[in-house]
Amino acid sequence: MKLIIQTTLILASFLVLPSCSTATKSYPSQNSDLSKYTSGTQKSGPMQKRLDKWLKNDWEPRVNADKEIQKKYPQTEKNSVKKSERSFTLQEYVDKSGVYIKNTPDTNNSHAKRVESLPVIGK
């Protein structure tokens, strides 16, 4: 019985594996769809545009106005070597998000407050 199972598995692998190797090869340099995104010619989509707009108009003014954040994470020029050498830390994001939430005008009507106010099922 064990011999029959092994033989069946070997025959199945001989039938399946060659079909994988005969598939048309599409190297990354020849893949036109991949080249559109990696070459930089593809324009950013609507979600990326909204995110960039939100970062510029909403996030940065609220976060950069805080004195503690300015002391703890000093701003550098955008094209400066110092900014690219400085590594991003999760603590920096947590600090900045806390300042953003604190400076948001209507925190009582936030999505998080609405979710927390929902009744818990099973209690």
MDTraj code that builds the backbone (N, CA, C; nanometers):
import mdtraj as md
import numpy as np

residues = "MET LYS LEU ILE ILE GLN THR THR LEU ILE LEU ALA SER PHE LEU VAL LEU PRO SER CYS SER THR ALA THR LYS SER TYR PRO SER GLN ASN SER ASP LEU SER LYS TYR THR SER GLY THR GLN LYS SER GLY PRO MET GLN LYS ARG LEU ASP LYS TRP LEU LYS ASN ASP TRP GLU PRO ARG VAL ASN ALA ASP LYS GLU ILE GLN LYS LYS TYR PRO GLN THR GLU LYS ASN SER VAL LYS LYS SER GLU ARG SER PHE THR LEU GLN GLU TYR VAL ASP LYS SER GLY VAL TYR ILE LYS ASN THR PRO ASP THR ASN ASN SER HIS ALA LYS ARG VAL GLU SER LEU PRO VAL ILE GLY LYS".split()
xyz = np.array([
    [0.0820, -0.1184, 0.0000],
    [0.0000, 0.0000, 0.0000],
    [0.0875, 0.1262, 0.0000],
    [0.1938, 0.1228, 0.0822],
    [0.2843, 0.2359, 0.0901],
    [0.3529, 0.2581, -0.0449],
    [0.3866, 0.1526, -0.1126],
    [0.4529, 0.1610, -0.2432],
    [0.3592, 0.2222, -0.3477],
    [0.2326, 0.1899, -0.3407],
    [0.1356, 0.2455, -0.4359],
    [0.1203, 0.3961, -0.4153],
    [0.1151, 0.4401, -0.2897],
    [0.1015, 0.5826, -0.2602],
    [0.2250, 0.6589, -0.3065],
    [0.3439, 0.6037, -0.2805],
    [0.4668, 0.6702, -0.3236],
    [0.4743, 0.6793, -0.4761],
    [0.4366, 0.5716, -0.5445],
    [0.4399, 0.5705, -0.6907],
    [0.3411, 0.6721, -0.7474],
    [0.2235, 0.6813, -0.6869],
    [0.1234, 0.7776, -0.7326],
    [0.1731, 0.9206, -0.7148],
    [0.2357, 0.9484, -0.6023],
    [0.2882, 1.0826, -0.5775],
    [0.4012, 1.1173, -0.6744],
    [0.4863, 1.0216, -0.7028],
    [0.5966, 1.0465, -0.7966],
    [0.5415, 1.0719, -0.9365],
    [0.4450, 0.9933, -0.9809],
    [0.3859, 1.0135, -1.1136],
    [0.3126, 1.1480, -1.1220],
    [0.2443, 1.1840, -1.0150],
    [0.1737, 1.3120, -1.0144],
    [0.2721, 1.4281, -1.0215],
    [0.3838, 1.4149, -0.9521],
    [0.4824, 1.5229, -0.9567],
    [0.5470, 1.5329, -1.0946],
    [0.5642, 1.4210, -1.1650],
    [0.6184, 1.4253, -1.3013],
    [0.5199, 1.4908, -1.3982],
    [0.3927, 1.4801, -1.3690],
    [0.2930, 1.5417, -1.4560],
    [0.2758, 1.6908, -1.4258],
    [0.2855, 1.7293, -1.3002],
    [0.2589, 1.8673, -1.2614],
    [0.3814, 1.9576, -1.2791],
    [0.4967, 1.9123, -1.2361],
    [0.6153, 1.9980, -1.2362],
    [0.6622, 2.0391, -1.3756],
    [0.6601, 1.9548, -1.4759],
    [0.7039, 2.0028, -1.6075],
    [0.6142, 2.1133, -1.6625],
    [0.4879, 2.1126, -1.6280],
    [0.4008, 2.2185, -1.6778],
    [0.4388, 2.3538, -1.6180],
    [0.4944, 2.3542, -1.4983],
    [0.5395, 2.4787, -1.4377],
    [0.6623, 2.5325, -1.5102],
    [0.7490, 2.4435, -1.5537],
    [0.8724, 2.4894, -1.6168],
    [0.8510, 2.5310, -1.7615],
    [0.7409, 2.4896, -1.8225],
    [0.7182, 2.5285, -1.9612],
    [0.6334, 2.6538, -1.9733],
    [0.5953, 2.7125, -1.8616],
    [0.5163, 2.8362, -1.8658],
    [0.6008, 2.9466, -1.9284],
    [0.5344, 3.0397, -1.9940],
    [0.6084, 3.1473, -2.0584],
    [0.6823, 3.2274, -1.9535],
    [0.8067, 3.2529, -1.9821],
    [0.8907, 3.3245, -1.8870],
    [0.8701, 3.4738, -1.9047],
    [0.8515, 3.5407, -1.7945],
    [0.8355, 3.6852, -1.7975],
    [0.9283, 3.7429, -1.6927],
    [1.0466, 3.7788, -1.7345],
    [1.1432, 3.8363, -1.6429],
    [1.0979, 3.9771, -1.6049],
    [1.1383, 4.0255, -1.4886],
    [1.0934, 4.1586, -1.4462],
    [1.1247, 4.2682, -1.5477],
    [1.2361, 4.2593, -1.6156],
    [1.2700, 4.3637, -1.7118],
    [1.1811, 4.3581, -1.8358],
    [1.1206, 4.2431, -1.8626],
    [1.0348, 4.2285, -1.9796],
    [0.8866, 4.2415, -1.9462],
    [0.8543, 4.2519, -1.8203],
    [0.7158, 4.2612, -1.7781],
    [0.6705, 4.4069, -1.7900],
    [0.5851, 4.4340, -1.8887],
    [0.5448, 4.5724, -1.9152],
    [0.4610, 4.6309, -1.8015],
    [0.3770, 4.5487, -1.7392],
    [0.2944, 4.5995, -1.6291],
    [0.3803, 4.6386, -1.5095],
    [0.4799, 4.5579, -1.4797],
    [0.5685, 4.5888, -1.3683],
    [0.6550, 4.7103, -1.4002],
    [0.6964, 4.7220, -1.5227],
    [0.7815, 4.8344, -1.5635],
    [0.7090, 4.9679, -1.5504],
    [0.5773, 4.9692, -1.5708],
    [0.5016, 5.0931, -1.5567],
    [0.5134, 5.1489, -1.4157],
    [0.5112, 5.0615, -1.3154],
    [0.5133, 5.1068, -1.1776],
    [0.6536, 5.1346, -1.1274],
    [0.7514, 5.0611, -1.1761],
    [0.8869, 5.0800, -1.1261],
    [0.9623, 5.1888, -1.1990],
    [0.9199, 5.2249, -1.3176],
    [0.9938, 5.3259, -1.3932],
    [0.9629, 5.4666, -1.3466],
    [0.8563, 5.4861, -1.2749],
    [0.8206, 5.6183, -1.2257],
    [0.7342, 5.6956, -1.3235],
    [0.6988, 5.6364, -1.4360],
    [0.6144, 5.7069, -1.5320],
    [0.4679, 5.7001, -1.4914],
    [0.4332, 5.6042, -1.4085],
    [0.2948, 5.5886, -1.3642],
    [0.2616, 5.6984, -1.2638],
    [0.1554, 5.7697, -1.2854],
    [0.1140, 5.8749, -1.1930],
    [0.0465, 5.8121, -1.0722],
    [0.0525, 5.8811, -0.9609],
    [-0.0081, 5.8268, -0.8403],
    [-0.1600, 5.8313, -0.8521],
    [-0.2234, 5.7380, -0.7839],
    [-0.3676, 5.7254, -0.7911],
    [-0.4393, 5.8195, -0.6971],
    [-0.5711, 5.8127, -0.6954],
    [-0.6497, 5.9044, -0.6122],
    [-0.6256, 5.8867, -0.4621],
    [-0.6036, 5.7631, -0.4174],
    [-0.5791, 5.7431, -0.2740],
    [-0.4476, 5.8074, -0.2320],
    [-0.3439, 5.7919, -0.3162],
    [-0.2153, 5.8518, -0.2831],
    [-0.2234, 6.0039, -0.2858],
    [-0.2989, 6.0588, -0.3800],
    [-0.3151, 6.2042, -0.3877],
    [-0.3867, 6.2573, -0.2640],
    [-0.4904, 6.1856, -0.2192],
    [-0.5633, 6.2280, -0.0986],
    [-0.4750, 6.2205, 0.0248],
    [-0.3938, 6.1134, 0.0327],
    [-0.3031, 6.0989, 0.1459],
    [-0.2000, 6.2109, 0.1467],
    [-0.1417, 6.2420, 0.0311],
    [-0.0435, 6.3500, 0.0230],
    [-0.1057, 6.4841, 0.0614],
    [-0.2268, 6.5074, 0.0148],
    [-0.2969, 6.6322, 0.0460],
    [-0.3276, 6.6410, 0.1959],
    [-0.3714, 6.5296, 0.2548],
    [-0.4019, 6.5265, 0.3985],
    [-0.2758, 6.5492, 0.4805],
    [-0.1652, 6.4851, 0.4408],
    [-0.0401, 6.5035, 0.5135],
    [0.0048, 6.6492, 0.5104],
    [-0.0062, 6.7095, 0.3923],
    [0.0412, 6.8468, 0.3758],
    [-0.0501, 6.9479, 0.4455],
    [-0.1805, 6.9315, 0.4321],
    [-0.2743, 7.0321, 0.4811],
    [-0.3252, 7.0081, 0.6223],
    [-0.3223, 6.8862, 0.6700],
    [-0.3844, 6.8558, 0.7992],
    [-0.2821, 6.8062, 0.9017],
    [-0.2073, 6.7019, 0.8677],
    [-0.1150, 6.6381, 0.9625],
    [0.0012, 6.7307, 0.9999],
    [0.0749, 6.7772, 0.8994],
    [0.1960, 6.8545, 0.9268],
    [0.1700, 6.9838, 1.0048],
    [0.0686, 7.0645, 0.9684],
    [0.0479, 7.1871, 1.0473],
    [0.0127, 7.1597, 1.1930],
    [-0.0660, 7.0590, 1.2192],
    [-0.1067, 7.0311, 1.3578],
    [0.0082, 6.9732, 1.4388],
    [0.0838, 6.8820, 1.3769],
    [0.1915, 6.8156, 1.4503],
    [0.3106, 6.9088, 1.4678],
    [0.3473, 6.9811, 1.3632],
    [0.4662, 7.0666, 1.3701],
    [0.4456, 7.1908, 1.4550],
    [0.3223, 7.2239, 1.4902],
    [0.2960, 7.3400, 1.5739],
    [0.3248, 7.3124, 1.7215],
    [0.3357, 7.1881, 1.7590],
    [0.3583, 7.1516, 1.8986],
    [0.5052, 7.1739, 1.9364],
    [0.5265, 7.2417, 2.0485],
    [0.6628, 7.2759, 2.0919],
    [0.7420, 7.1529, 2.1345],
    [0.6764, 7.0578, 2.2029],
    [0.7472, 6.9375, 2.2481],
    [0.7965, 6.8548, 2.1304],
    [0.7144, 6.8424, 2.0276],
    [0.7543, 6.7666, 1.9086],
    [0.8695, 6.8366, 1.8381],
    [0.8662, 6.9700, 1.8338],
    [0.9749, 7.0436, 1.7690],
    [1.1068, 7.0231, 1.8421],
    [1.1018, 7.0168, 1.9759],
    [1.2252, 6.9935, 2.0521],
    [1.2737, 6.8496, 2.0376],
    [1.1788, 6.7557, 2.0462],
    [1.2160, 6.6145, 2.0466],
    [1.2590, 6.5658, 1.9087],
    [1.1899, 6.6123, 1.8043],
    [1.2198, 6.5706, 1.6669],
    [1.2400, 6.6949, 1.5817],
    [1.3612, 6.7530, 1.5823],
    [1.3826, 6.8768, 1.5073],
    [1.3665, 6.8550, 1.3572],
    [1.3085, 6.9552, 1.2924],
    [1.2870, 6.9485, 1.1481],
    [1.4174, 6.9783, 1.0753],
    [1.4395, 6.9063, 0.9666],
    [1.5545, 6.9330, 0.8809],
    [1.5032, 6.9660, 0.7425],
    [1.5901, 7.0147, 0.6592],
    [1.5504, 7.0452, 0.5220],
    [1.5096, 6.9173, 0.4510],
    [1.4173, 6.9279, 0.3565],
    [1.3669, 6.8092, 0.2881],
    [1.4751, 6.7391, 0.2072],
    [1.5672, 6.8133, 0.1499],
    [1.6729, 6.7538, 0.0689],
    [1.8017, 6.7345, 0.1477],
    [1.7943, 6.7492, 0.2765],
    [1.9132, 6.7390, 0.3601],
    [1.9548, 6.5932, 0.3763],
    [2.0835, 6.5747, 0.3919],
    [2.1365, 6.4400, 0.4137],
    [2.0978, 6.3912, 0.5525],
    [2.0870, 6.4831, 0.6486],
    [2.0548, 6.4444, 0.7855],
    [1.9210, 6.3725, 0.7948],
    [1.8216, 6.4190, 0.7188],
    [1.6897, 6.3571, 0.7263],
    [1.6925, 6.2143, 0.6733],
    [1.7692, 6.1892, 0.5681],
    [1.7750, 6.0531, 0.5138],
    [1.8576, 5.9614, 0.6032],
    [1.9521, 6.0179, 0.6784],
    [2.0329, 5.9360, 0.7689],
    [1.9567, 5.9032, 0.8970],
    [1.8661, 5.9908, 0.9365],
    [1.7902, 5.9698, 1.0592],
    [1.6877, 5.8597, 1.0363],
    [1.6871, 5.7608, 1.1229],
    [1.5945, 5.6499, 1.1059],
    [1.4605, 5.6824, 1.1715],
    [1.3559, 5.6304, 1.1135],
    [1.2209, 5.6498, 1.1650],
    [1.1991, 5.5540, 1.2809],
    [1.1383, 5.6026, 1.3868],
    [1.1081, 5.5160, 1.4996],
    [0.9579, 5.5122, 1.5217],
    [0.9134, 5.4033, 1.5749],
    [0.7715, 5.3883, 1.6045],
    [0.7298, 5.4861, 1.7145],
    [0.8209, 5.5144, 1.8060],
    [0.7892, 5.6078, 1.9132],
    [0.7626, 5.7472, 1.8577],
    [0.8343, 5.7853, 1.7534],
    [0.8111, 5.9157, 1.6909],
    [0.6696, 5.9226, 1.6348],
    [0.6261, 5.8166, 1.5686],
    [0.4903, 5.8140, 1.5143],
    [0.3866, 5.8196, 1.6261],
    [0.4093, 5.7457, 1.7338],
    [0.3146, 5.7440, 1.8457],
    [0.3047, 5.8832, 1.9080],
    [0.4194, 5.9490, 1.9257],
    [0.4181, 6.0837, 1.9832],
    [0.3435, 6.1806, 1.8925],
    [0.3726, 6.1749, 1.7645],
    [0.3096, 6.2672, 1.6701],
    [0.1608, 6.2387, 1.6546],
    [0.1232, 6.1105, 1.6557],
    [-0.0196, 6.0803, 1.6442],
    [-0.0952, 6.1248, 1.7687],
    [-0.0322, 6.1164, 1.8853],
    [-0.0953, 6.1662, 2.0076],
    [-0.1185, 6.3157, 2.0017],
    [-0.0206, 6.3884, 1.9492],
    [-0.0350, 6.5334, 1.9341],
    [-0.1436, 6.5645, 1.8318],
    [-0.1476, 6.4885, 1.7230],
    [-0.2494, 6.5118, 1.6195],
    [-0.3891, 6.4906, 1.6763],
    [-0.4072, 6.3821, 1.7505],
    [-0.5391, 6.3526, 1.8077],
    [-0.5781, 6.4594, 1.9094],
    [-0.4800, 6.5051, 1.9891],
    [-0.5079, 6.6088, 2.0885],
    [-0.5456, 6.7410, 2.0208],
    [-0.4848, 6.7698, 1.9067],
    [-0.5114, 6.8959, 1.8364],
    [-0.6278, 6.8871, 1.7388],
    [-0.6883, 6.7714, 1.7257],
    [-0.8043, 6.7581, 1.6384],
    [-0.9221, 6.8260, 1.7054],
    [-0.9915, 6.9144, 1.6337],
    [-1.0955, 6.9952, 1.6973],
    [-1.2097, 6.9151, 1.7580],
    [-1.2570, 6.8116, 1.6923],
    [-1.3758, 6.7409, 1.7398],
    [-1.3402, 6.5970, 1.7747],
    [-1.2744, 6.5771, 1.8879],
    [-1.2339, 6.4420, 1.9271],
    [-1.3503, 6.3618, 1.9830],
    [-1.4566, 6.4275, 2.0314],
    [-1.5710, 6.3545, 2.0857],
    [-1.6527, 6.2869, 1.9768],
    [-1.6414, 6.3334, 1.8555],
    [-1.7182, 6.2777, 1.7453],
    [-1.6300, 6.1888, 1.6567],
    [-1.5182, 6.1421, 1.7089],
    [-1.4260, 6.0634, 1.6276],
    [-1.4787, 5.9217, 1.6066],
    [-1.4225, 5.8569, 1.5091],
    [-1.4629, 5.7199, 1.4772],
    [-1.4324, 5.6265, 1.5940],
    [-1.3189, 5.6466, 1.6586],
    [-1.2820, 5.5609, 1.7716],
    [-1.3828, 5.5728, 1.8843],
    [-1.4296, 5.6932, 1.9130],
    [-1.5295, 5.7122, 2.0185],
    [-1.6610, 5.6437, 1.9820],
    [-1.6972, 5.6510, 1.8545],
    [-1.8209, 5.5857, 1.8115],
    [-1.8111, 5.4344, 1.8260],
    [-1.6972, 5.3779, 1.7888],
    [-1.6795, 5.2328, 1.7997],
    [-1.6793, 5.1907, 1.9456],
    [-1.6136, 5.2681, 2.0304],
    [-1.6103, 5.2353, 2.1728],
    [-1.7479, 5.2453, 2.2376],
    [-1.8345, 5.3279, 2.1826],
    [-1.9677, 5.3440, 2.2417],
    [-2.0655, 5.2352, 2.1971],
    [-2.0276, 5.1516, 2.1017],
    [-2.1170, 5.0447, 2.0553],
    [-2.1341, 4.9402, 2.1658],
    [-2.2506, 4.8790, 2.1732],
    [-2.2697, 4.7751, 2.2753],
    [-2.1882, 4.6518, 2.2409],
    [-2.1355, 4.5898, 2.3443],
    [-2.0528, 4.4714, 2.3253],
    [-2.1426, 4.3494, 2.3223],
    [-2.1265, 4.2683, 2.2217],
    [-2.2095, 4.1469, 2.2087],
    [-2.1578, 4.0408, 2.3030],
    [-2.2452, 3.9790, 2.3761],
    [-2.2072, 3.8704, 2.4654],
    [-2.1900, 3.9123, 2.6091],
    [-2.2116, 4.0377, 2.6394],
    [-2.1999, 4.0796, 2.7807],
    [-2.3359, 4.0994, 2.8395],
])
top = md.Topology()
chain = top.add_chain()
for i, resn in enumerate(residues, 1):
    res = top.add_residue(resn, chain, resSeq=i)
    for name in ("N", "CA", "C"):
        top.add_atom(name, md.element.get_by_symbol(name[0]), res)
traj = md.Trajectory(xyz[None], top)
